[in-house]
Amino acid sequence: MYLLIVFTLLVLSPKTMHAKVADSDLNEISERQYAVRINKCCEHNEIMVDFVCRLAVNYNQSVWEPHFKTEDGQDGKVKYYNYTYGLPDCEATQWRPILDFGDSEDKLNLLTDGRLRHLIYHKHIADSMKEDIQYSGTFSLHGNIPIPVENEPSSYIHMQNKYCMDKILMNKENTTVLGLYAHVCIPDVKANWKYFSFLMKRVMNPAFHAIAIIIYLIVAIIYFVLPTLRDLSGNMITTINLCLIISQAAGLVRIFTEFSNHISFMITDIVLYISLLAAFFWLNSFGFYIWKTFKSRNVFLRVTDVRKYCYYSSVVWLCVAVMTAMAMCAHFLLDIGTNTDRKTMQSSSSIYVDDAEQETIGLLGIAIFFTPVAFTILFNMFFYITTLKIIKRINIYGRIHYKLKGCFTLFLQLFVIMTTAWLFLLLSWLNFDELLYAHIFVNLLQAILIFYVCILRQPHVTFLLRKSCCYAEPVPTGEWGDEMTHMNGGNYDNY
């Protein structure tokens, strides 16, 4: 009996053990096959150093090892996981970096199923605001729900293929800080029509920009098509409207944050500031031309309008090119790398905030663009005051004087309109939604008023439009057609 039992154990035990080993191998293979995928921003032996992937051994650091959390925030365990290296493909959607340090308001929790949870502690944000740390915006991208200032954090989930995560080493003020870095793709904005902020920023603002572009285009076409308006002053008005069209188009591109590559935003900023600067330079040239002509004893100059326009054009665009080159040099050589803490805090705390911070031209570059505009405003005030004194001393008006007097009135109106809109643009940069809303309405009002003072308020322009459009008569092309109209007191029957 004893021998039978021993024989049975010797025969059956290897098979049983082999079956158990085979089953465990199959289970392990199955688990490895369905291992959790984790996106790592850098390669397996690299970490993020000042937003650049570097070898970890060069900085005496270990590579990143993920720590998992459950849905309720407890520590979780994952037996098998695989890395996917590189940045996620956000396609045309917006992306943001997130920094998770020990005392930051942003917390990154890697869930056990491979998703990434981003927690924002609003109480910490409120304390940072009290310490004068800038916080850009108050609305969430998920439905534009106002972010509450309370202890309960907001939570945002990123799918596995819409983020990457890694260890980051930051050098700040001769100290090194270790933390976590995440590069996330922000989901598409869900339109929420209940909030006035969404309506103003996402609906009214682009609509007003489009209407303004159409209005400026109509003014430019009228002054370019009608032959009697294609003199020096008419060409200047056309050029000013073209510059405003370009600035409105650049502003329209900046509204849609879905196309938020920082290079494209940099380009749109440059185009916007250049076009605004050129518009004010041309307005300043318009005032200088009127002032110089009134001041000259002989108004019958032998230089043609075409040649004078070429002179003014060369000077204006040369000045714009010089200012642009100075602003770009100031941005890339002097402005980059300054105030890193504020830039990091803004980029970290504004991940899910409407109109979040983009990498744009720095304050020094903007100052170089806008300081000449302020000086042109001062020069235009000088041209207005001195020209008004000259007009009051003139007793006998010639043909050119009659025309220039109308141009002087038009110059004053354009100067007031454009300066007011520029001031509202500066005020809109302050952290007050009311000022931004005022700028949106003033932006459209500027286009309407320019159309009114350049077209509707000019009797000779409306007369030419009625004559060419309504009555299908040839437009007068006489050299002194507009001047004779002014001398006849607006009686177009004697035109």
Summary of the structure (lengths in Angstrom):
residues: 495
radius of gyration: 33.5
end to end distance: 136.5
largest distance: 143.2
contacts: 1468
relative contact order: 0.10
helix: 58%
strand: 14%
